[in-house]
Amino acid sequence: MSICTRCGAGFGCSMADGGSEPCWCTALPPAVAVPLDAAGCWCPDCLRAYIAAHPKPPSEPA
């Protein structure tokens, strides 16, 4: 069991907990950069909320 470094909630992180399957977070799009002060993993609720609050800027035309 992992502990979210943002809110303190317990959650399963396959990478940190030594699971054989990919972690749940690998299914999320790499939409935003995680802040440098975000040491450790965030729970699904915190990571999804962060992604929703920081929308990816539109791509510039090529």
All heavy atoms as a GROMACS GRO file, in nm:
protein
  432
    1MET      N    1   0.085  -0.118   0.000
    1MET     CA    2   0.000   0.000   0.000
    1MET      C    3   0.090   0.124   0.000
    1MET      O    4   0.184   0.134   0.075
    1MET     CB    5  -0.089  -0.001   0.123
    1MET     CG    6  -0.187   0.113   0.132
    1MET     SD    7  -0.314   0.123   0.005
    1MET     CE    8  -0.413  -0.019   0.040
    2SER      N    9   0.058   0.216  -0.087
    2SER     CA   10   0.131   0.342  -0.094
    2SER      C   11   0.048   0.452  -0.028
    2SER      O   12  -0.073   0.438  -0.012
    2SER     CB   13   0.157   0.380  -0.240
    2SER     OG   14   0.244   0.288  -0.301
    3ILE      N   15   0.114   0.560   0.008
    3ILE     CA   16   0.048   0.676   0.069
    3ILE      C   17   0.069   0.795  -0.023
    3ILE      O   18   0.182   0.828  -0.061
    3ILE     CB   19   0.106   0.708   0.209
    3ILE    CG1   20   0.094   0.587   0.302
    3ILE    CG2   21   0.039   0.830   0.269
    3ILE    CD1   22  -0.050   0.545   0.333
    4CYS      N   23  -0.041   0.862  -0.057
    4CYS     CA   24  -0.035   0.980  -0.144
    4CYS      C   25   0.041   1.091  -0.073
    4CYS      O   26   0.008   1.128   0.040
    4CYS     CB   27  -0.177   1.025  -0.178
    4CYS     SG   28  -0.184   1.173  -0.281
    5THR      N   29   0.142   1.145  -0.140
    5THR     CA   30   0.220   1.253  -0.080
    5THR      C   31   0.148   1.386  -0.086
    5THR      O   32   0.194   1.484  -0.028
    5THR     CB   33   0.358   1.266  -0.148
    5THR    OG1   34   0.341   1.290  -0.287
    5THR    CG2   35   0.440   1.140  -0.128
    6ARG      N   36   0.034   1.391  -0.154
    6ARG     CA   37  -0.044   1.514  -0.163
    6ARG      C   38  -0.153   1.520  -0.056
    6ARG      O   39  -0.172   1.622   0.008
    6ARG     CB   40  -0.103   1.527  -0.302
    6ARG     CG   41  -0.161   1.663  -0.331
    6ARG     CD   42  -0.194   1.675  -0.478
    6ARG     NE   43  -0.222   1.813  -0.512
    6ARG     CZ   44  -0.304   1.850  -0.607
    6ARG    NH1   45  -0.366   1.760  -0.680
    6ARG    NH2   46  -0.324   1.976  -0.633
    7CYS      N   47  -0.229   1.408  -0.039
    7CYS     CA   48  -0.343   1.412   0.053
    7CYS      C   49  -0.333   1.312   0.168
    7CYS      O   50  -0.411   1.318   0.262
    7CYS     CB   51  -0.474   1.389  -0.023
    7CYS     SG   52  -0.499   1.218  -0.076
    8GLY      N   53  -0.240   1.217   0.161
    8GLY     CA   54  -0.224   1.119   0.267
    8GLY      C   55  -0.309   0.994   0.254
    8GLY      O   56  -0.304   0.907   0.340
    9ALA      N   57  -0.387   0.982   0.147
    9ALA     CA   58  -0.473   0.865   0.127
    9ALA      C   59  -0.389   0.743   0.089
    9ALA      O   60  -0.286   0.755   0.023
    9ALA     CB   61  -0.576   0.893   0.018
   10GLY      N   62  -0.434   0.626   0.132
   10GLY     CA   63  -0.370   0.503   0.092
   10GLY      C   64  -0.424   0.457  -0.043
   10GLY      O   65  -0.542   0.474  -0.073
   11PHE      N   66  -0.337   0.400  -0.127
   11PHE     CA   67  -0.378   0.351  -0.258
   11PHE      C   68  -0.275   0.250  -0.306
   11PHE      O   69  -0.165   0.240  -0.252
   11PHE     CB   70  -0.390   0.466  -0.360
   11PHE     CG   71  -0.259   0.531  -0.394
   11PHE    CD1   72  -0.191   0.496  -0.510
   11PHE    CD2   73  -0.203   0.625  -0.310
   11PHE    CE1   74  -0.069   0.555  -0.540
   11PHE    CE2   75  -0.082   0.685  -0.340
   11PHE     CZ   76  -0.014   0.649  -0.456
   12GLY      N   77  -0.311   0.174  -0.407
   12GLY     CA   78  -0.219   0.076  -0.463
   12GLY      C   79  -0.140   0.133  -0.578
   12GLY      O   80  -0.196   0.187  -0.672
   13CYS      N   81  -0.009   0.122  -0.570
   13CYS     CA   82   0.081   0.163  -0.677
   13CYS      C   83   0.162   0.040  -0.714
   13CYS      O   84   0.246  -0.005  -0.636
   13CYS     CB   85   0.173   0.275  -0.631
   13CYS     SG   86   0.303   0.316  -0.751
   14SER      N   87   0.135  -0.016  -0.830
   14SER     CA   88   0.200  -0.140  -0.869
   14SER      C   89   0.352  -0.127  -0.876
   14SER      O   90   0.424  -0.218  -0.838
   14SER     CB   91   0.145  -0.186  -1.005
   14SER     OG   92   0.196  -0.313  -1.038
   15MET      N   93   0.401  -0.013  -0.922
   15MET     CA   94   0.546   0.005  -0.932
   15MET      C   95   0.612   0.012  -0.794
   15MET      O   96   0.711  -0.054  -0.768
   15MET     CB   97   0.578   0.129  -1.014
   15MET     CG   98   0.551   0.111  -1.161
   15MET     SD   99   0.608   0.249  -1.260
   15MET     CE  100   0.455   0.334  -1.286
   16ALA      N  101   0.554   0.090  -0.704
   16ALA     CA  102   0.611   0.105  -0.571
   16ALA      C  103   0.589  -0.019  -0.484
   16ALA      O  104   0.671  -0.052  -0.400
   16ALA     CB  105   0.552   0.227  -0.501
   17ASP      N  106   0.476  -0.089  -0.507
   17ASP     CA  107   0.441  -0.204  -0.425
   17ASP      C  108   0.495  -0.335  -0.480
   17ASP      O  109   0.470  -0.441  -0.423
   17ASP     CB  110   0.289  -0.213  -0.409
   17ASP     CG  111   0.230  -0.089  -0.342
   17ASP    OD1  112   0.304  -0.018  -0.271
   17ASP    OD2  113   0.110  -0.063  -0.361
   18GLY      N  114   0.567  -0.328  -0.592
   18GLY     CA  115   0.630  -0.448  -0.647
   18GLY      C  116   0.536  -0.539  -0.724
   18GLY      O  117   0.561  -0.658  -0.734
   19GLY      N  118   0.430  -0.484  -0.780
   19GLY     CA  119   0.336  -0.564  -0.858
   19GLY      C  120   0.392  -0.601  -0.994
   19GLY      O  121   0.487  -0.540  -1.043
   20SER      N  122   0.334  -0.702  -1.056
   20SER     CA  123   0.382  -0.746  -1.187
   20SER      C  124   0.312  -0.674  -1.302
   20SER      O  125   0.359  -0.678  -1.415
   20SER     CB  126   0.360  -0.897  -1.201
   20SER     OG  127   0.221  -0.928  -1.190
   21GLU      N  128   0.202  -0.607  -1.274
   21GLU     CA  129   0.128  -0.533  -1.376
   21GLU      C  130   0.170  -0.386  -1.374
   21GLU      O  131   0.217  -0.337  -1.272
   21GLU     CB  132  -0.022  -0.541  -1.347
   21GLU     CG  133  -0.077  -0.682  -1.353
   21GLU     CD  134  -0.073  -0.741  -1.494
   21GLU    OE1  135  -0.102  -0.666  -1.589
   21GLU    OE2  136  -0.038  -0.859  -1.507
   22PRO      N  137   0.149  -0.314  -1.486
   22PRO     CA  138   0.178  -0.171  -1.485
   22PRO      C  139   0.088  -0.098  -1.385
   22PRO      O  140  -0.023  -0.141  -1.357
   22PRO     CB  141   0.144  -0.126  -1.627
   22PRO     CG  142   0.146  -0.250  -1.709
   22PRO     CD  143   0.105  -0.361  -1.616
   23CYS      N  144   0.135   0.011  -1.333
   23CYS     CA  145   0.058   0.091  -1.238
   23CYS      C  146  -0.061   0.155  -1.308
   23CYS      O  147  -0.058   0.182  -1.428
   23CYS     CB  148   0.146   0.198  -1.176
   23CYS     SG  149   0.065   0.287  -1.041
   24TRP      N  150  -0.166   0.186  -1.232
   24TRP     CA  151  -0.287   0.250  -1.285
   24TRP      C  152  -0.253   0.381  -1.355
   24TRP      O  153  -0.318   0.420  -1.451
   24TRP     CB  154  -0.389   0.274  -1.173
   24TRP     CG  155  -0.336   0.365  -1.066
   24TRP    CD1  156  -0.271   0.327  -0.952
   24TRP    CD2  157  -0.336   0.506  -1.066
   24TRP    NE1  158  -0.231   0.437  -0.881
   24TRP    CE2  159  -0.270   0.550  -0.949
   24TRP    CE3  160  -0.384   0.602  -1.152
   24TRP    CZ2  161  -0.252   0.683  -0.917
   24TRP    CZ3  162  -0.366   0.736  -1.120
   24TRP    CH2  163  -0.301   0.774  -1.003
   25CYS      N  164  -0.151   0.451  -1.307
   25CYS     CA  165  -0.121   0.584  -1.363
   25CYS      C  166  -0.067   0.577  -1.504
   25CYS      O  167  -0.075   0.675  -1.578
   25CYS     CB  168  -0.026   0.660  -1.272
   25CYS     SG  169   0.141   0.592  -1.264
   26THR      N  170  -0.015   0.462  -1.546
   26THR     CA  171   0.037   0.452  -1.683
   26THR      C  172  -0.074   0.454  -1.786
   26THR      O  173  -0.047   0.477  -1.904
   26THR     CB  174   0.122   0.325  -1.702
   26THR    OG1  175   0.040   0.210  -1.680
   26THR    CG2  176   0.241   0.323  -1.606
   27ALA      N  177  -0.200   0.434  -1.744
   27ALA     CA  178  -0.314   0.440  -1.836
   27ALA      C  179  -0.358   0.584  -1.861
   27ALA      O  180  -0.433   0.610  -1.955
   27ALA     CB  181  -0.431   0.359  -1.780
   28LEU      N  182  -0.312   0.677  -1.777
   28LEU     CA  183  -0.348   0.818  -1.795
   28LEU      C  184  -0.258   0.881  -1.900
   28LEU      O  185  -0.140   0.845  -1.912
   28LEU     CB  186  -0.333   0.894  -1.664
   28LEU     CG  187  -0.424   0.850  -1.550
   28LEU    CD1  188  -0.392   0.930  -1.424
   28LEU    CD2  189  -0.569   0.866  -1.587
   29PRO      N  190  -0.310   0.976  -1.976
   29PRO     CA  191  -0.224   1.041  -2.076
   29PRO      C  192  -0.119   1.128  -2.008
   29PRO      O  193  -0.144   1.183  -1.901
   29PRO     CB  194  -0.324   1.128  -2.154
   29PRO     CG  195  -0.436   1.153  -2.060
   29PRO     CD  196  -0.446   1.031  -1.973
   30PRO      N  197  -0.001   1.139  -2.067
   30PRO     CA  198   0.102   1.227  -2.012
   30PRO      C  199   0.066   1.372  -2.044
   30PRO      O  200   0.130   1.438  -2.123
   30PRO     CB  201   0.230   1.182  -2.082
   30PRO     CG  202   0.181   1.128  -2.214
   30PRO     CD  203   0.045   1.068  -2.186
   31ALA      N  204  -0.040   1.419  -1.978
   31ALA     CA  205  -0.099   1.548  -2.013
   31ALA      C  206  -0.027   1.668  -1.955
   31ALA      O  207  -0.026   1.774  -2.014
   31ALA     CB  208  -0.246   1.550  -1.969
   32VAL      N  209   0.028   1.654  -1.837
   32VAL     CA  210   0.092   1.767  -1.771
   32VAL      C  211   0.219   1.721  -1.702
   32VAL      O  212   0.234   1.604  -1.667
   32VAL     CB  213   0.000   1.833  -1.665
   32VAL    CG1  214  -0.123   1.893  -1.729
   32VAL    CG2  215  -0.040   1.734  -1.558
   33ALA      N  216   0.309   1.814  -1.682
   33ALA     CA  217   0.429   1.783  -1.605
   33ALA      C  218   0.394   1.783  -1.456
   33ALA      O  219   0.321   1.870  -1.410
   33ALA     CB  220   0.537   1.886  -1.633
   34VAL      N  221   0.446   1.685  -1.384
   34VAL     CA  222   0.424   1.681  -1.239
   34VAL      C  223   0.517   1.784  -1.176
   34VAL      O  224   0.634   1.794  -1.214
   34VAL     CB  225   0.451   1.539  -1.185
   34VAL    CG1  226   0.439   1.534  -1.035
   34VAL    CG2  227   0.355   1.440  -1.249
   35PRO      N  228   0.468   1.862  -1.081
   35PRO     CA  229   0.553   1.964  -1.019
   35PRO      C  230   0.679   1.905  -0.956
   35PRO      O  231   0.678   1.793  -0.907
   35PRO     CB  232   0.462   2.024  -0.911
   35PRO     CG  233   0.325   1.981  -0.944
   35PRO     CD  234   0.335   1.856  -1.025
   36LEU      N  235   0.785   1.982  -0.958
   36LEU     CA  236   0.911   1.936  -0.901
   36LEU      C  237   0.902   1.907  -0.752
   36LEU      O  238   0.974   1.823  -0.701
   36LEU     CB  239   1.022   2.040  -0.927
   36LEU     CG  240   1.063   2.058  -1.072
   36LEU    CD1  241   1.164   2.171  -1.083
   36LEU    CD2  242   1.118   1.930  -1.130
   37ASP      N  243   0.812   1.976  -0.682
   37ASP     CA  244   0.801   1.954  -0.537
   37ASP      C  245   0.708   1.836  -0.503
   37ASP      O  246   0.681   1.810  -0.388
   37ASP     CB  247   0.753   2.081  -0.467
   37ASP     CG  248   0.615   2.126  -0.512
   37ASP    OD1  249   0.563   2.074  -0.613
   37ASP    OD2  250   0.559   2.215  -0.447
   38ALA      N  251   0.665   1.761  -0.604
   38ALA     CA  252   0.575   1.647  -0.582
   38ALA      C  253   0.659   1.521  -0.560
   38ALA      O  254   0.674   1.439  -0.650
   38ALA     CB  255   0.482   1.630  -0.701
   39ALA      N  256   0.716   1.506  -0.444
   39ALA     CA  257   0.796   1.389  -0.412
   39ALA      C  258   0.704   1.270  -0.389
   39ALA      O  259   0.609   1.279  -0.313
   39ALA     CB  260   0.881   1.416  -0.289
   40GLY      N  261   0.731   1.160  -0.455
   40GLY     CA  262   0.650   1.040  -0.436
   40GLY      C  263   0.527   1.038  -0.525
   40GLY      O  264   0.503   1.127  -0.605
   41CYS      N  265   0.449   0.933  -0.509
   41CYS     CA  266   0.329   0.913  -0.591
   41CYS      C  267   0.208   0.984  -0.534
   41CYS      O  268   0.196   1.002  -0.415
   41CYS     CB  269   0.298   0.764  -0.601
   41CYS     SG  270   0.420   0.669  -0.691
   42TRP      N  271   0.117   1.018  -0.625
   42TRP     CA  272  -0.013   1.073  -0.587
   42TRP      C  273  -0.119   0.968  -0.609
   42TRP      O  274  -0.106   0.885  -0.700
   42TRP     CB  275  -0.046   1.195  -0.670
   42TRP     CG  276   0.035   1.317  -0.636
   42TRP    CD1  277   0.124   1.332  -0.534
   42TRP    CD2  278   0.034   1.441  -0.705
   42TRP    NE1  279   0.178   1.459  -0.536
   42TRP    CE2  280   0.123   1.527  -0.640
   42TRP    CE3  281  -0.035   1.488  -0.815
   42TRP    CZ2  282   0.146   1.658  -0.682
   42TRP    CZ3  283  -0.013   1.617  -0.856
   42TRP    CH2  284   0.077   1.702  -0.790
   43CYS      N  285  -0.224   0.972  -0.531
   43CYS     CA  286  -0.336   0.878  -0.546
   43CYS      C  287  -0.414   0.911  -0.674
   43CYS      O  288  -0.396   1.019  -0.731
   43CYS     CB  289  -0.427   0.884  -0.424
   43CYS     SG  290  -0.522   1.037  -0.408
   44PRO      N  291  -0.499   0.818  -0.720
   44PRO     CA  292  -0.576   0.844  -0.842
   44PRO      C  293  -0.658   0.973  -0.835
   44PRO      O  294  -0.662   1.049  -0.933
   44PRO     CB  295  -0.667   0.722  -0.853
   44PRO     CG  296  -0.592   0.613  -0.784
   44PRO     CD  297  -0.520   0.682  -0.671
   45ASP      N  298  -0.722   1.000  -0.722
   45ASP     CA  299  -0.804   1.122  -0.711
   45ASP      C  300  -0.719   1.248  -0.726
   45ASP      O  301  -0.757   1.341  -0.798
   45ASP     CB  302  -0.879   1.126  -0.578
   45ASP     CG  303  -0.990   1.023  -0.572
   45ASP    OD1  304  -1.036   0.974  -0.678
   45ASP    OD2  305  -1.032   0.990  -0.459
   46CYS      N  306  -0.605   1.254  -0.658
   46CYS     CA  307  -0.521   1.374  -0.665
   46CYS      C  308  -0.460   1.393  -0.803
   46CYS      O  309  -0.457   1.505  -0.855
   46CYS     CB  310  -0.411   1.368  -0.560
   46CYS     SG  311  -0.467   1.402  -0.392
   47LEU      N  312  -0.414   1.285  -0.866
   47LEU     CA  313  -0.353   1.300  -0.998
   47LEU      C  314  -0.456   1.339  -1.101
   47LEU      O  315  -0.433   1.428  -1.183
   47LEU     CB  316  -0.282   1.171  -1.039
   47LEU     CG  317  -0.203   1.179  -1.170
   47LEU    CD1  318  -0.103   1.295  -1.169
   47LEU    CD2  319  -0.132   1.048  -1.197
   48ARG      N  320  -0.573   1.278  -1.097
   48ARG     CA  321  -0.679   1.316  -1.192
   48ARG      C  322  -0.724   1.461  -1.171
   48ARG      O  323  -0.748   1.534  -1.267
   48ARG     CB  324  -0.795   1.219  -1.180
   48ARG     CG  325  -0.765   1.084  -1.241
   48ARG     CD  326  -0.887   0.993  -1.244
   48ARG     NE  327  -0.851   0.865  -1.300
   48ARG     CZ  328  -0.842   0.752  -1.230
   48ARG    NH1  329  -0.870   0.752  -1.100
   48ARG    NH2  330  -0.807   0.640  -1.288
   49ALA      N  331  -0.735   1.503  -1.046
   49ALA     CA  332  -0.775   1.641  -1.017
   49ALA      C  333  -0.669   1.739  -1.066
   49ALA      O  334  -0.701   1.845  -1.121
   49ALA     CB  335  -0.798   1.659  -0.867
   50TYR      N  336  -0.542   1.706  -1.048
   50TYR     CA  337  -0.434   1.792  -1.094
   50TYR      C  338  -0.436   1.805  -1.247
   50TYR      O  339  -0.424   1.914  -1.302
   50TYR     CB  340  -0.298   1.739  -1.048
   50TYR     CG  341  -0.184   1.831  -1.082
   50TYR    CD1  342  -0.154   1.940  -1.001
   50TYR    CD2  343  -0.108   1.813  -1.196
   50TYR    CE1  344  -0.052   2.027  -1.034
   50TYR    CE2  345  -0.006   1.898  -1.231
   50TYR     CZ  346   0.023   2.005  -1.149
   50TYR     OH  347   0.124   2.091  -1.182
   51ILE      N  348  -0.455   1.691  -1.316
   51ILE     CA  349  -0.462   1.694  -1.462
   51ILE      C  350  -0.580   1.778  -1.509
   51ILE      O  351  -0.568   1.859  -1.601
   51ILE     CB  352  -0.468   1.550  -1.519
   51ILE    CG1  353  -0.333   1.481  -1.498
   51ILE    CG2  354  -0.505   1.552  -1.667
   51ILE    CD1  355  -0.335   1.333  -1.530
   52ALA      N  356  -0.695   1.763  -1.443
   52ALA     CA  357  -0.814   1.839  -1.481
   52ALA      C  358  -0.796   1.988  -1.458
   52ALA      O  359  -0.848   2.070  -1.534
   52ALA     CB  360  -0.935   1.788  -1.403
   53ALA      N  361  -0.721   2.026  -1.354
   53ALA     CA  362  -0.702   2.167  -1.321
   53ALA      C  363  -0.593   2.232  -1.406
   53ALA      O  364  -0.580   2.354  -1.406
   53ALA     CB  365  -0.668   2.182  -1.173
   54HIS      N  366  -0.514   2.152  -1.475
   54HIS     CA  367  -0.404   2.204  -1.555
   54HIS      C  368  -0.414   2.149  -1.697
   54HIS      O  369  -0.337   2.062  -1.737
   54HIS     CB  370  -0.269   2.165  -1.494
   54HIS     CG  371  -0.247   2.223  -1.359
   54HIS    ND1  372  -0.295   2.165  -1.244
   54HIS    CD2  373  -0.186   2.337  -1.321
   54HIS    CE1  374  -0.262   2.240  -1.141
   54HIS    NE2  375  -0.197   2.345  -1.185
   55PRO      N  376  -0.512   2.197  -1.773
   55PRO     CA  377  -0.530   2.144  -1.909
   55PRO      C  378  -0.407   2.169  -1.995
   55PRO      O  379  -0.340   2.271  -1.981
   55PRO     CB  380  -0.652   2.217  -1.962
   55PRO     CG  381  -0.673   2.333  -1.873
   55PRO     CD  382  -0.606   2.304  -1.742
   56LYS      N  383  -0.383   2.074  -2.082
   56LYS     CA  384  -0.270   2.085  -2.174
   56LYS      C  385  -0.299   2.197  -2.274
   56LYS      O  386  -0.407   2.201  -2.331
   56LYS     CB  387  -0.251   1.952  -2.247
   56LYS     CG  388  -0.129   1.945  -2.332
   56LYS     CD  389  -0.115   1.805  -2.391
   56LYS     CE  390   0.009   1.797  -2.477
   56LYS     NZ  391   0.025   1.663  -2.532
   57PRO      N  392  -0.204   2.287  -2.296
   57PRO     CA  393  -0.227   2.395  -2.394
   57PRO      C  394  -0.241   2.336  -2.534
   57PRO      O  395  -0.182   2.232  -2.563
   57PRO     CB  396  -0.103   2.482  -2.382
   57PRO     CG  397  -0.002   2.402  -2.312
   57PRO     CD  398  -0.074   2.295  -2.237
   58PRO      N  399  -0.319   2.401  -2.620
   58PRO     CA  400  -0.333   2.349  -2.757
   58PRO      C  401  -0.199   2.349  -2.829
   58PRO      O  402  -0.115   2.435  -2.805
   58PRO     CB  403  -0.431   2.446  -2.823
   58PRO     CG  404  -0.446   2.561  -2.732
   58PRO     CD  405  -0.392   2.523  -2.597
   59SER      N  406  -0.182   2.251  -2.914
   59SER     CA  407  -0.058   2.241  -2.992
   59SER      C  408  -0.052   2.354  -3.094
   59SER      O  409  -0.155   2.394  -3.149
   59SER     CB  410  -0.050   2.107  -3.064
   59SER     OG  411  -0.051   2.003  -2.974
   60GLU      N  412   0.069   2.400  -3.118
   60GLU     CA  413   0.086   2.505  -3.219
   60GLU      C  414   0.082   2.440  -3.357
   60GLU      O  415   0.128   2.326  -3.373
   60GLU     CB  416   0.221   2.575  -3.198
   60GLU     CG  417   0.223   2.657  -3.070
   60GLU     CD  418   0.353   2.736  -3.057
   60GLU    OE1  419   0.414   2.766  -3.160
   60GLU    OE2  420   0.390   2.765  -2.943
   61PRO      N  421   0.029   2.508  -3.456
   61PRO     CA  422   0.025   2.452  -3.591
   61PRO      C  423   0.166   2.427  -3.644
   61PRO      O  424   0.258   2.504  -3.616
   61PRO     CB  425  -0.047   2.556  -3.675
   61PRO     CG  426  -0.077   2.672  -3.587
   61PRO     CD  427  -0.030   2.640  -3.449
   62ALA      N  428   0.181   2.323  -3.722
   62ALA     CA  429   0.314   2.288  -3.776
   62ALA      C  430   0.349   2.370  -3.897
   62ALA      O  431   0.274   2.429  -3.963
   62ALA     CB  432   0.316   2.140  -3.813
   0.00000   0.00000   0.00000
